[in-house]
Amino acid sequence: MIEPDNTTLSIVRQCELLGLNRSSWYYRPCGVSEQDLAIMRLLDEQYTRTPFYGFRRMKLWLAEQGHIVNHKRVRRMMRTMGLEAIYPKPKLSRRNDEHKVFPYLLRDVPVVRPGQVWASDITYIRMRRGFVYLVAVMDWFSRYVLSWSVSVTLDVYFCLEALEKALAVGRSEIFNTDQGSQFTSREFTGMLLGAGIRVSMDGKGRAFDNIFIERLWRTVKYEEVYLKEYPDVLSCMQGLRDYFRFYNEHRPHQALGNKTPLQVYLGRD
């Protein structure tokens, strides 16, 4: 980014060119102490390994690592991160009871071709100081990541941005998400229905209804996020941009016959 005094491009235009949510430009890590951030980094890594750990077990595990933290503080930090052990996944998007919840459409449905089912979810991404949230849209059959977006808040807009980018690429028959408020919002479901896409939502407490994107998060964290120390949001976005390009175009998947997601998505040998 270039400071406004040194360019004719406005901050808004620079953010558009970079594909950056405007709020991220104004992001300054605050409200979380350095000590809490350090503990949250440990919680993130351990949760990725043992997503069935609740705050009580996390408290005991932290004590084994030399961090004596009371359970209320652990619970508060896990809530900030969106981690909830009832479901073996980060529940970063909370349900809004006023929003319509759609039924799960994929039980016993064979997914046999690209474009049949897309899915989306949100995860927590740590930085050197602070954190952001990442949402992605994935094609289930090929594991191809069609689009992604980051935000410093859990509002619906970065999810809409990712969906808009995916719809610019093509259409799916079914779109699956969890029951979080971002995905059940009228704006999000309206965009899907307006595109002629059937909406499917995970059953409450059914963590494996969206299993492929859960595996994506583990892969992204182990192969990219945990190996890096992003100093700021822009560095984080560049790292994720490079990684998703590698993931889509160069990383073979054993489950795909050692082809890349892009090869399978495009139907190439």
ROMAR-706347 format. One record per residue: x, y, z of N, C-alpha, C in turn; residue in one letter; chain; residue number from 1. Coordinates in nm, 3 decimals. Layout:
BEGIN
    n.east   n.north      n.up   ca.east   ca.north     ca.up    c.east   c.north      c.up   r   c     k
         X         Y         Z         X          Y         Z         X         Y         Z   A   A   NUM
...
This chain:
BEGIN
    n.east   n.north      n.up   ca.east   ca.north     ca.up    c.east   c.north      c.up   r   c     k
     0.085    -0.120     0.000     0.000      0.000     0.000     0.088     0.125     0.000   M   A     1
     0.040     0.233    -0.066     0.111      0.359    -0.071     0.035     0.461     0.012   I   A     2
     0.105     0.538     0.091     0.039      0.639     0.171    -0.032     0.741     0.081   E   A     3
    -0.149     0.790     0.121    -0.229      0.881     0.036    -0.152     1.002    -0.014   P   A     4
    -0.059     1.055     0.066     0.015      1.175     0.027     0.112     1.149    -0.088   D   A     5
     0.144     1.019    -0.114     0.245      0.987    -0.213     0.189     0.926    -0.341   N   A     6
     0.058     0.931    -0.359    -0.004      0.873    -0.478    -0.136     0.942    -0.507   T   A     7
    -0.178     0.932    -0.633    -0.309      0.986    -0.669    -0.419     0.883    -0.646   T   A     8
    -0.380     0.759    -0.616    -0.478      0.653    -0.590    -0.530     0.665    -0.448   L   A     9
    -0.660     0.663    -0.433    -0.719      0.669    -0.300    -0.702     0.536    -0.228   S   A    10
    -0.718     0.536    -0.096    -0.711      0.413    -0.018    -0.816     0.314    -0.067   I   A    11
    -0.935     0.364    -0.098    -1.043      0.277    -0.145    -1.002     0.206    -0.273   V   A    12
    -0.942     0.282    -0.369    -0.902      0.224    -0.497    -0.787     0.125    -0.479   R   A    13
    -0.690     0.157    -0.391    -0.580      0.065    -0.366    -0.631    -0.066    -0.308   Q   A    14
    -0.727    -0.057    -0.216    -0.785     -0.178    -0.157    -0.856    -0.261    -0.262   C   A    15
    -0.925    -0.195    -0.355    -0.995     -0.266    -0.462    -0.895    -0.340    -0.550   E   A    16
    -0.784    -0.276    -0.585    -0.683     -0.336    -0.671    -0.617    -0.456    -0.606   L   A    17
    -0.601    -0.449    -0.473    -0.537     -0.558    -0.399    -0.635    -0.667    -0.357   L   A    18
    -0.764    -0.643    -0.377    -0.864     -0.737    -0.330    -0.872    -0.741    -0.180   G   A    19
    -0.848    -0.627    -0.116    -0.841     -0.617     0.029    -0.965    -0.548     0.084   L   A    20
    -1.026    -0.609     0.184    -1.137     -0.547     0.254    -1.088    -0.414     0.312   N   A    21
    -1.162    -0.305     0.287    -1.115     -0.173     0.327    -1.087    -0.163     0.477   R   A    22
    -1.167    -0.234     0.558    -1.147     -0.226     0.703    -1.009    -0.278     0.744   S   A    23
    -0.951    -0.368     0.661    -0.821     -0.424     0.695    -0.710    -0.319     0.687   S   A    24
    -0.729    -0.216     0.604    -0.630     -0.109     0.594    -0.617    -0.035     0.726   W   A    25
    -0.727    -0.019     0.794    -0.726      0.055     0.920    -0.699    -0.034     1.041   Y   A    26
    -0.672    -0.163     1.015    -0.655     -0.257     1.125    -0.529    -0.227     1.205   Y   A    27
    -0.543    -0.217     1.333    -0.431     -0.206     1.425    -0.458    -0.305     1.539   R   A    28
    -0.365    -0.398     1.565    -0.392     -0.495     1.670    -0.413    -0.428     1.804   P   A    29
    -0.525    -0.454     1.868    -0.554     -0.391     1.995    -0.653    -0.477     2.071   C   A    30
    -0.663    -0.453     2.200    -0.762     -0.522     2.280    -0.720    -0.660     2.326   G   A    31
    -0.609    -0.714     2.274    -0.559     -0.845     2.315    -0.413    -0.828     2.355   V   A    32
    -0.379    -0.870     2.475    -0.243     -0.853     2.526    -0.147    -0.946     2.453   S   A    33
    -0.017    -0.913     2.460     0.085     -0.998     2.399     0.082    -1.138     2.461   E   A    34
     0.058    -1.145     2.592     0.053     -1.275     2.659    -0.065    -1.358     2.608   Q   A    35
    -0.182    -1.293     2.594    -0.299     -1.364     2.543    -0.277    -1.409     2.399   D   A    36
    -0.213    -1.324     2.317    -0.187     -1.362     2.178    -0.096    -1.485     2.173   L   A    37
     0.004    -1.490     2.261     0.095     -1.605     2.264     0.018    -1.732     2.301   A   A    38
    -0.071    -1.721     2.400    -0.150     -1.837     2.441    -0.248    -1.877     2.330   I   A    39
    -0.305    -1.778     2.263    -0.399     -1.808     2.154    -0.328    -1.880     2.039   M   A    40
    -0.202    -1.850     2.016    -0.126     -1.922     1.914    -0.115    -2.070     1.952   R   A    41
    -0.088    -2.095     2.080    -0.080     -2.234     2.127    -0.216    -2.303     2.116   L   A    42
    -0.321    -2.232     2.153    -0.456     -2.289     2.144    -0.491    -2.324     2.000   L   A    43
    -0.456    -2.237     1.907    -0.486     -2.259     1.766    -0.418    -2.387     1.717   D   A    44
    -0.289    -2.404     1.749    -0.216     -2.521     1.705    -0.271    -2.649     1.769   E   A    45
    -0.297    -2.643     1.900    -0.347     -2.762     1.967    -0.488    -2.797     1.920   Q   A    46
    -0.570    -2.696     1.895    -0.706     -2.722     1.847    -0.704    -2.787     1.710   Y   A    47
    -0.608    -2.747     1.627    -0.595     -2.809     1.495    -0.560    -2.957     1.509   T   A    48
    -0.479    -2.989     1.612    -0.445     -3.129     1.637    -0.557    -3.205     1.707   R   A    49
    -0.622    -3.140     1.806    -0.723     -3.208     1.888    -0.849    -3.122     1.896   T   A    50
    -0.929    -3.120     1.789    -1.046     -3.031     1.785    -1.156    -3.069     1.884   P   A    51
    -1.141    -3.183     1.952    -1.239     -3.226     2.052    -1.208    -3.172     2.191   F   A    52
    -1.100    -3.095     2.205    -1.064     -3.037     2.336    -1.151    -2.914     2.364   Y   A    53
    -1.217    -2.914     2.478    -1.289     -2.797     2.526    -1.199    -2.711     2.612   G   A    54
    -1.254    -2.606     2.672    -1.169     -2.513     2.746    -1.108    -2.577     2.871   F   A    55
    -1.176    -2.674     2.933    -1.120     -2.739     3.052    -0.997    -2.823     3.016   R   A    56
    -1.007    -2.900     2.908    -0.893     -2.981     2.866    -0.780    -2.891     2.815   R   A    57
    -0.818    -2.783     2.748    -0.716     -2.688     2.702    -0.644    -2.626     2.821   M   A    58
    -0.716    -2.597     2.927    -0.655     -2.540     3.047    -0.549    -2.637     3.102   K   A    59
    -0.584    -2.766     3.108    -0.489     -2.865     3.158    -0.369    -2.879     3.065   L   A    60
    -0.396    -2.876     2.934    -0.286     -2.887     2.838    -0.193    -2.767     2.847   W   A    61
    -0.249    -2.647     2.861    -0.166     -2.528     2.876    -0.080    -2.536     3.000   L   A    62
    -0.134    -2.590     3.110    -0.057     -2.606     3.233     0.062    -2.697     3.210   A   A    63
     0.044    -2.803     3.129     0.154     -2.893     3.097     0.263    -2.822     3.017   E   A    64
     0.223    -2.717     2.944     0.321     -2.638     2.866     0.382    -2.526     2.949   Q   A    65
     0.342    -2.515     3.076     0.398     -2.412     3.164     0.318    -2.285     3.171   G   A    66
     0.194    -2.286     3.119     0.109     -2.168     3.122    -0.009    -2.193     3.216   H   A    67
    -0.005    -2.133     3.332    -0.111     -2.150     3.430    -0.218    -2.043     3.402   I   A    68
    -0.329    -2.085     3.346    -0.435     -1.994     3.306    -0.567    -2.049     3.359   V   A    69
    -0.649    -1.965     3.421    -0.776     -2.016     3.473    -0.875    -2.043     3.359   N   A    70
    -0.973    -2.128     3.389    -1.061     -2.176     3.283    -1.145    -2.065     3.220   H   A    71
    -1.177    -1.961     3.299    -1.257     -1.852     3.243    -1.179    -1.777     3.135   K   A    72
    -1.051    -1.760     3.158    -0.967     -1.690     3.060    -0.951    -1.774     2.934   R   A    73
    -0.931    -1.906     2.952    -0.919     -1.995     2.836    -1.048    -1.993     2.755   V   A    74
    -1.162    -1.999     2.825    -1.291     -1.997     2.756    -1.310    -1.866     2.680   R   A    75
    -1.269    -1.753     2.740    -1.284     -1.624     2.673    -1.198    -1.618     2.547   R   A    76
    -1.074    -1.668     2.555    -0.986     -1.666     2.439    -1.039    -1.757     2.329   M   A    77
    -1.089    -1.873     2.367    -1.143     -1.965     2.265    -1.265    -1.905     2.198   M   A    78
    -1.346    -1.832     2.273    -1.462     -1.765     2.213    -1.418    -1.658     2.116   R   A    79
    -1.314    -1.581     2.153    -1.261     -1.479     2.063    -1.214    -1.542     1.932   T   A    80
    -1.155    -1.661     1.942    -1.103     -1.730     1.824    -1.212    -1.807     1.751   M   A    81
    -1.328    -1.826     1.815    -1.436     -1.901     1.753    -1.422    -2.051     1.765   G   A    82
    -1.348    -2.098     1.865    -1.326     -2.241     1.883    -1.425    -2.299     1.982   L   A    83
    -1.489    -2.409     1.942    -1.590     -2.470     2.026    -1.580    -2.621     2.012   E   A    84
    -1.554    -2.690     2.122    -1.524     -2.833     2.116    -1.647    -2.919     2.093   A   A    85
    -1.765    -2.866     2.109    -1.886     -2.946     2.085    -1.884    -2.997     1.942   I   A    86
    -1.833    -2.914     1.852    -1.819     -2.953     1.713    -1.670    -2.964     1.685   Y   A    87
    -1.622    -3.072     1.620    -1.481     -3.079     1.591    -1.442    -2.989     1.474   P   A    88
    -1.469    -2.858     1.490    -1.433     -2.759     1.390    -1.443    -2.621     1.452   K   A    89
    -1.376    -2.520     1.397    -1.389     -2.385     1.451    -1.526    -2.328     1.414   P   A    90
    -1.611    -2.303     1.512    -1.743     -2.246     1.486    -1.733    -2.094     1.488   K   A    91
    -1.669    -2.041     1.385    -1.646     -1.898     1.381    -1.771    -1.821     1.342   L   A    92
    -1.865    -1.888     1.282    -1.988     -1.821     1.243    -2.102    -1.871     1.330   S   A    93
    -2.161    -1.782     1.407    -2.267     -1.817     1.500    -2.404    -1.805     1.436   R   A    94
    -2.492    -1.897     1.473    -2.625     -1.898     1.415    -2.709    -1.781     1.466   R   A    95
    -2.786    -1.723     1.376    -2.884     -1.620     1.412    -3.022    -1.685     1.401   N   A    96
    -3.092    -1.694     1.514    -3.220     -1.765     1.516    -3.327    -1.702     1.428   D   A    97
    -3.305    -1.575     1.387    -3.402     -1.509     1.300    -3.381    -1.542     1.153   E   A    98
    -3.268    -1.603     1.122    -3.239     -1.637     0.984    -3.293    -1.775     0.951   H   A    99
    -3.329    -1.795     0.825    -3.378     -1.925     0.779    -3.263    -2.024     0.769   K   A   100
    -3.284    -2.145     0.820    -3.186     -2.252     0.809    -3.235    -2.353     0.705   V   A   101
    -3.151    -2.383     0.607    -3.187     -2.475     0.500    -3.146    -2.618     0.537   F   A   102
    -3.212    -2.718     0.484    -3.178     -2.857     0.517    -3.046    -2.900     0.451   P   A   103
    -2.985    -3.002     0.509    -2.864     -3.062     0.451    -2.905    -3.150     0.334   Y   A   104
    -2.849    -3.124     0.216    -2.894     -3.191     0.094    -2.799    -3.301     0.045   L   A   105
    -2.690    -3.325     0.117    -2.585     -3.410     0.061    -2.574    -3.548     0.125   L   A   106
    -2.663    -3.581     0.218    -2.656     -3.712     0.280    -2.683    -3.821     0.176   R   A   107
    -2.586    -3.913     0.163    -2.595     -4.025     0.068    -2.600    -3.981    -0.078   D   A   108
    -2.558    -3.857    -0.106    -2.554     -3.808    -0.244    -2.412    -3.824    -0.298   V   A   109
    -2.388    -3.904    -0.401    -2.253     -3.916    -0.456    -2.213    -3.788    -0.531   P   A   110
    -2.096    -3.736    -0.496    -2.044     -3.617    -0.564    -1.946    -3.667    -0.669   V   A   111
    -1.981    -3.652    -0.797    -1.909     -3.723    -0.904    -1.850    -3.631    -1.010   V   A   112
    -1.867    -3.498    -0.995    -1.815     -3.410    -1.100    -1.790    -3.269    -1.044   R   A   113
    -1.699    -3.196    -1.106    -1.677     -3.057    -1.067    -1.803    -2.975    -1.090   P   A   114
    -1.826    -2.877    -1.006    -1.941     -2.790    -1.022    -2.069    -2.845    -0.964   G   A   115
    -2.065    -2.967    -0.915    -2.186     -3.025    -0.855    -2.212    -2.966    -0.717   Q   A   116
    -2.106    -2.957    -0.635    -2.119     -2.905    -0.499    -2.003    -2.811    -0.468   V   A   117
    -2.037    -2.693    -0.421    -1.938     -2.602    -0.362    -1.965    -2.593    -0.213   W   A   118
    -1.862    -2.555    -0.139    -1.877     -2.540     0.006    -1.796    -2.420     0.053   A   A   119
    -1.835    -2.366     0.167    -1.764     -2.251     0.223    -1.757    -2.262     0.375   S   A   120
    -1.653    -2.204     0.432    -1.635     -2.204     0.577    -1.539    -2.092     0.613   D   A   121
    -1.528    -2.065     0.744    -1.442     -1.958     0.797    -1.344    -2.018     0.895   I   A   122
    -1.220    -1.968     0.897    -1.123     -2.011     0.996    -1.043    -1.892     1.047   T   A   123
    -0.974    -1.915     1.159    -0.892     -1.814     1.227    -0.749    -1.824     1.175   Y   A   124
    -0.689    -1.710     1.139    -0.551     -1.707     1.090    -0.470    -1.613     1.178   I   A   125
    -0.369    -1.667     1.241    -0.287     -1.585     1.330    -0.183    -1.506     1.252   R   A   126
    -0.142    -1.393     1.308    -0.030     -1.314     1.256     0.069    -1.293     1.369   M   A   127
     0.178    -1.223     1.341     0.277     -1.199     1.446     0.215    -1.126     1.564   R   A   128
     0.132    -1.028     1.531     0.058     -0.955     1.634    -0.085    -0.940     1.585   R   A   129
    -0.175    -1.011     1.648    -0.314     -1.005     1.607    -0.353    -1.123     1.520   G   A   130
    -0.469    -1.112     1.458    -0.520     -1.221     1.376    -0.626    -1.168     1.281   F   A   131
    -0.657    -1.249     1.181    -0.765     -1.218     1.086    -0.847    -1.344     1.069   V   A   132
    -0.957    -1.331     0.995    -1.042     -1.444     0.962    -1.037    -1.468     0.812   Y   A   133
    -1.038    -1.595     0.774    -1.029     -1.635     0.634    -1.153    -1.714     0.596   L   A   134
    -1.214    -1.679     0.484    -1.324     -1.758     0.428    -1.283    -1.805     0.289   V   A   135
    -1.323    -1.926     0.253    -1.292     -1.978     0.120    -1.413    -2.049     0.062   A   A   136
    -1.418    -2.053    -0.070    -1.519     -2.130    -0.143    -1.445    -2.239    -0.219   V   A   137
    -1.485    -2.364    -0.195    -1.416     -2.480    -0.254    -1.513    -2.567    -0.334   M   A   138
    -1.463    -2.620    -0.445    -1.536     -2.721    -0.520    -1.510    -2.856    -0.455   D   A   139
    -1.614    -2.924    -0.411    -1.599     -3.049    -0.335    -1.528    -3.158    -0.414   W   A   140
    -1.569    -3.179    -0.537    -1.517     -3.293    -0.612    -1.368    -3.280    -0.639   F   A   141
    -1.324    -3.162    -0.680    -1.184     -3.142    -0.721    -1.097    -3.085    -0.610   S   A   142
    -1.157    -3.038    -0.502    -1.088     -2.968    -0.392    -1.030    -2.833    -0.438   R   A   143
    -1.074    -2.787    -0.552    -1.023     -2.661    -0.607    -1.079    -2.543    -0.528   Y   A   144
    -0.991    -2.453    -0.485    -1.034     -2.333    -0.412    -1.067    -2.225    -0.515   V   A   145
    -1.196    -2.197    -0.529    -1.242     -2.103    -0.630    -1.216    -1.959    -0.590   L   A   146
    -1.227    -1.929    -0.461    -1.208     -1.791    -0.415    -1.187    -1.790    -0.264   S   A   147
    -1.137    -1.679    -0.214    -1.116     -1.662    -0.071    -1.110    -1.514    -0.039   W   A   148
    -1.126    -1.482     0.088    -1.120     -1.343     0.133    -1.083    -1.341     0.280   S   A   149
    -1.023    -1.232     0.325    -0.990     -1.218     0.467    -1.055    -1.093     0.523   V   A   150
    -1.073    -1.092     0.655    -1.134     -0.978     0.722    -1.084    -0.973     0.866   S   A   151
    -1.087    -0.855     0.924    -1.051     -0.840     1.065    -1.173    -0.853     1.154   V   A   152
    -1.291    -0.866     1.094    -1.414     -0.884     1.170    -1.493    -1.000     1.110   T   A   153
    -1.591    -1.049     1.185    -1.673     -1.160     1.138    -1.806    -1.112     1.078   L   A   154
    -1.802    -1.000     1.009    -1.925     -0.954     0.944    -1.948    -1.035     0.816   D   A   155
    -2.062    -1.015     0.754    -2.100     -1.096     0.639    -2.028    -1.053     0.511   V   A   156
    -1.972    -0.933     0.509    -1.928     -0.876     0.383    -1.811    -0.948     0.318   Y   A   157
    -1.718    -0.999     0.397    -1.606     -1.069     0.333    -1.652    -1.205     0.280   F   A   158
    -1.757    -1.263     0.338    -1.815     -1.386     0.285    -1.886    -1.359     0.152   C   A   159
    -1.957    -1.247     0.146    -2.022     -1.208     0.021    -1.919    -1.180    -0.088   L   A   160
    -1.807    -1.120    -0.049    -1.701     -1.091    -0.145    -1.646    -1.220    -0.204   E   A   161
    -1.620    -1.321    -0.118    -1.569     -1.449    -0.167    -1.671    -1.518    -0.257   A   A   162
    -1.798    -1.512    -0.219    -1.903     -1.574    -0.301    -1.914    -1.506    -0.437   L   A   163
    -1.906    -1.374    -0.437    -1.913     -1.299    -0.563    -1.799    -1.340    -0.657   E   A   164
    -1.679    -1.355    -0.602    -1.564     -1.396    -0.683    -1.586    -1.536    -0.741   K   A   165
    -1.642    -1.627    -0.658    -1.665     -1.763    -0.706    -1.769    -1.765    -0.816   A   A   166
    -1.875    -1.686    -0.801    -1.981     -1.682    -0.902    -1.932    -1.620    -1.032   L   A   167
    -1.825    -1.542    -1.025    -1.767     -1.487    -1.147    -1.695    -1.596    -1.226   A   A   168
    -1.661    -1.707    -1.159    -1.593     -1.819    -1.224    -1.693    -1.916    -1.285   V   A   169
    -1.805    -1.940    -1.214    -1.904     -2.035    -1.263    -2.020    -2.048    -1.165   G   A   170
    -2.088    -2.162    -1.171    -2.202     -2.190    -1.085    -2.192    -2.335    -1.037   R   A   171
    -2.245    -2.361    -0.918    -2.258     -2.499    -0.872    -2.406    -2.534    -0.866   S   A   172
    -2.436    -2.662    -0.852    -2.575     -2.704    -0.837    -2.620    -2.687    -0.691   E   A   173
    -2.529    -2.719    -0.597    -2.557     -2.711    -0.454    -2.443    -2.635    -0.386   I   A   174
    -2.478    -2.554    -0.286    -2.376     -2.481    -0.209    -2.397    -2.515    -0.062   F   A   175
    -2.293    -2.573     0.002    -2.305     -2.618     0.141    -2.223    -2.532     0.237   N   A   176
    -2.284    -2.498     0.353    -2.216     -2.422     0.459    -2.262    -2.475     0.593   T   A   177
    -2.207    -2.417     0.700    -2.263     -2.444     0.832    -2.381    -2.348     0.854   D   A   178
    -2.432    -2.345     0.977    -2.550     -2.263     1.006    -2.513    -2.128     1.067   Q   A   179
    -2.392    -2.081     1.041    -2.349     -1.953     1.095    -2.428    -1.836     1.038   G   A   180
    -2.430    -1.728     1.114    -2.513     -1.613     1.076    -2.470    -1.551     0.944   S   A   181
    -2.340    -1.559     0.911    -2.296     -1.505     0.782    -2.361    -1.581     0.667   Q   A   182
    -2.366    -1.714     0.680    -2.414     -1.797     0.570    -2.567    -1.809     0.566   F   A   183
    -2.633    -1.786     0.680    -2.780     -1.790     0.681    -2.840    -1.653     0.655   T   A   184
    -2.756    -1.551     0.642    -2.807     -1.416     0.621    -2.883    -1.407     0.488   S   A   185
    -2.977    -1.314     0.482    -3.055     -1.296     0.360    -2.966    -1.257     0.243   R   A   186
    -2.862    -1.177     0.272    -2.773     -1.135     0.164    -2.702    -1.255     0.101   E   A   187
    -2.651    -1.346     0.185    -2.574     -1.459     0.134    -2.665    -1.560     0.064   F   A   188
    -2.772    -1.603     0.132    -2.861     -1.702     0.070    -2.933    -1.642    -0.051   T   A   189
    -2.962    -1.513    -0.045    -3.027     -1.448    -0.158    -2.940    -1.449    -0.282   G   A   190
    -2.809    -1.428    -0.263    -2.717     -1.431    -0.377    -2.711    -1.570    -0.439   M   A   191
    -2.714    -1.673    -0.354    -2.712     -1.810    -0.404    -2.841    -1.844    -0.479   L   A   192
    -2.953    -1.816    -0.415    -3.082     -1.847    -0.477    -3.103    -1.769    -0.605   L   A   193
    -3.056    -1.644    -0.607    -3.066     -1.561    -0.726    -2.985    -1.617    -0.841   G   A   194
    -2.881    -1.695    -0.809    -2.798     -1.758    -0.913    -2.849    -1.896    -0.950   A   A   195
    -2.963    -1.936    -0.891    -3.021     -2.066    -0.923    -2.952    -2.182    -0.855   G   A   196
    -2.887    -2.157    -0.741    -2.812     -2.260    -0.669    -2.893    -2.305    -0.547   I   A   197
    -2.899    -2.435    -0.525    -2.969     -2.490    -0.409    -2.881    -2.476    -0.285   R   A   198
    -2.940    -2.434    -0.175    -2.866     -2.407    -0.052    -2.875    -2.527     0.042   V   A   199
    -2.760    -2.573     0.089    -2.752     -2.685     0.183    -2.675    -2.639     0.306   S   A   200
    -2.719    -2.679     0.424    -2.652     -2.642     0.549    -2.629    -2.763     0.637   M   A   201
    -2.510    -2.767     0.699    -2.476     -2.877     0.788    -2.581    -2.894     0.897   D   A   202
    -2.608    -3.018     0.935    -2.692     -3.041     1.051    -2.620    -2.993     1.176   G   A   203
    -2.692    -2.941     1.272    -2.632     -2.889     1.394    -2.555    -3.000     1.465   K   A   204
    -2.428    -2.973     1.492    -2.345     -3.071     1.561    -2.285    -3.177     1.471   G   A   205
    -2.310    -3.168     1.338    -2.256     -3.267     1.245    -2.131    -3.210     1.179   R   A   206
    -2.018    -3.231     1.246    -1.894     -3.169     1.203    -1.845    -3.218     1.068   A   A   207
    -1.878    -3.341     1.029    -1.821     -3.397     0.908    -1.908    -3.375     0.785   F   A   208
    -2.014    -3.294     0.799    -2.095     -3.261     0.683    -2.018    -3.175     0.583   D   A   209
    -1.915    -3.107     0.629    -1.835     -3.020     0.543    -1.687    -3.060     0.552   N   A   210
    -1.661    -3.190     0.549    -1.530     -3.245     0.585    -1.417    -3.198     0.494   I   A   211
    -1.443    -3.179     0.364    -1.333     -3.146     0.274    -1.275    -3.008     0.301   F   A   212
    -1.359    -2.914     0.336    -1.306     -2.781     0.365    -1.239    -2.779     0.502   I   A   213
    -1.280    -2.870     0.593    -1.210     -2.883     0.721    -1.068    -2.933     0.697   E   A   214
    -1.053    -3.026     0.604    -0.919     -3.075     0.571    -0.836    -2.966     0.506   R   A   215
    -0.901    -2.881     0.426    -0.830     -2.769     0.365    -0.770    -2.680     0.473   L   A   216
    -0.847    -2.649     0.578    -0.795     -2.561     0.684    -0.672    -2.622     0.750   W   A   217
    -0.675    -2.751     0.778    -0.559     -2.816     0.839    -0.437    -2.805     0.747   R   A   218
    -0.459    -2.828     0.619    -0.349     -2.821     0.522    -0.292    -2.680     0.515   T   A   219
    -0.378    -2.579     0.505    -0.333     -2.440     0.497    -0.251    -2.403     0.621   V   A   220
    -0.297    -2.445     0.737    -0.227     -2.406     0.860    -0.093    -2.477     0.874   K   A   221
    -0.089    -2.606     0.847     0.036     -2.680     0.863     0.138    -2.648     0.755   Y   A   222
     0.092    -2.621     0.633     0.185     -2.600     0.522     0.216    -2.454     0.495   E   A   223
     0.139    -2.362     0.553     0.161     -2.220     0.527     0.163    -2.137     0.656   E   A   224
     0.052    -2.130     0.726     0.037     -2.035     0.836     0.135    -2.060     0.949   V   A   225
     0.149    -2.186     0.992     0.236     -2.216     1.106     0.385    -2.203     1.072   Y   A   226
     0.416    -2.196     0.943     0.555     -2.180     0.901     0.594    -2.034     0.883   L   A   227
     0.497    -1.945     0.892     0.520     -1.804     0.864     0.494    -1.718     0.987   K   A   228
     0.548    -1.598     0.984     0.520     -1.496     1.086     0.472    -1.372     1.013   E   A   229
     0.345    -1.371     0.973     0.294     -1.257     0.898     0.302    -1.131     0.985   Y   A   230
     0.373    -1.027     0.941     0.382     -0.906     1.022     0.256    -0.819     1.017   P   A   231
     0.176    -0.833     0.910     0.057     -0.750     0.896    -0.042    -0.818     0.801   D   A   232
    -0.155    -0.753     0.781    -0.262     -0.812     0.700    -0.218    -0.830     0.554   V   A   233
    -0.148    -0.733     0.499    -0.106     -0.742     0.359    -0.010    -0.859     0.337   L   A   234
     0.082    -0.879     0.432     0.175     -0.993     0.421     0.099    -1.124     0.432   S   A   235
     0.000    -1.127     0.520    -0.084     -1.245     0.535    -0.156    -1.276     0.404   C   A   236
    -0.213    -1.175     0.342    -0.285     -1.194     0.217    -0.193    -1.242     0.106   M   A   237
    -0.072    -1.187     0.101     0.023     -1.230    -0.003     0.064    -1.374     0.018   Q   A   238
     0.088    -1.412     0.144     0.124     -1.550     0.174     0.013    -1.646     0.136   G   A   239
    -0.111    -1.611     0.171    -0.225     -1.696     0.137    -0.247    -1.702    -0.013   L   A   240
    -0.228    -1.589    -0.082    -0.245     -1.586    -0.227    -0.145    -1.682    -0.294   R   A   241
    -0.019    -1.676    -0.251     0.083     -1.764    -0.307     0.053    -1.910    -0.274   D   A   242
     0.007    -1.934    -0.151    -0.018     -2.072    -0.112    -0.135    -2.132    -0.189   Y   A   243
    -0.245    -2.058    -0.203    -0.360     -2.112    -0.274    -0.327    -2.135    -0.422   F   A   244
    -0.240    -2.054    -0.478    -0.197     -2.079    -0.616    -0.120    -2.212    -0.622   R   A   245
    -0.029    -2.232    -0.526     0.045     -2.358    -0.519    -0.050    -2.475    -0.496   F   A   246
    -0.142    -2.460    -0.401    -0.237     -2.566    -0.366    -0.321    -2.607    -0.487   Y   A   247
    -0.372    -2.510    -0.560    -0.458     -2.538    -0.675    -0.382    -2.595    -0.794   N   A   248
    -0.265    -2.539    -0.822    -0.199     -2.566    -0.949    -0.083    -2.664    -0.941   E   A   249
    -0.023    -2.683    -0.823     0.101     -2.763    -0.816     0.100    -2.873    -0.710   H   A   250
     0.005    -2.871    -0.618     0.008     -2.970    -0.509    -0.080    -3.090    -0.546   R   A   251
    -0.020    -3.207    -0.577    -0.101     -3.324    -0.611    -0.169    -3.382    -0.486   P   A   252
    -0.288    -3.438    -0.506    -0.363     -3.499    -0.397    -0.374    -3.649    -0.424   H   A   253
    -0.339    -3.728    -0.324    -0.349     -3.872    -0.340    -0.493    -3.915    -0.369   Q   A   254
    -0.588    -3.847    -0.301    -0.730     -3.881    -0.321    -0.779    -3.845    -0.461   A   A   255
    -0.702    -3.763    -0.532    -0.739     -3.724    -0.669    -0.654    -3.799    -0.772   L   A   256
    -0.597    -3.912    -0.732    -0.512     -3.986    -0.825    -0.383    -3.914    -0.852   G   A   257
    -0.333    -3.839    -0.753    -0.209     -3.761    -0.762    -0.216    -3.651    -0.868   N   A   258
    -0.337    -3.606    -0.897    -0.355     -3.489    -0.981    -0.371    -3.366    -0.893   K   A   259
    -0.356    -3.249    -0.951    -0.379     -3.126    -0.877    -0.527    -3.091    -0.882   T   A   260
    -0.576    -3.010    -0.787    -0.716     -2.967    -0.793    -0.753    -2.900    -0.925   P   A   261
    -0.662    -2.820    -0.980    -0.691     -2.752    -1.106    -0.710    -2.853    -1.219   L   A   262
    -0.624    -2.955    -1.226    -0.638     -3.056    -1.330    -0.773    -3.125    -1.324   Q   A   263
    -0.816    -3.160    -1.202    -0.943     -3.230    -1.185    -1.060    -3.136    -1.214   V   A   264
    -1.048    -3.011    -1.167    -1.156     -2.913    -1.189    -1.177    -2.888    -1.338   Y   A   265
    -1.067    -2.884    -1.413    -1.079     -2.857    -1.557    -1.094    -2.986    -1.639   L   A   266
    -1.087    -3.101    -1.572    -1.103     -3.228    -1.643    -0.983    -3.265    -1.725   G   A   267
    -0.862    -3.224    -1.681    -0.741     -3.255    -1.756    -0.674    -3.379    -1.699   R   A   268
    -0.602    -3.451    -1.787    -0.523     -3.568    -1.743    -0.388    -3.522    -1.690   D   A   269
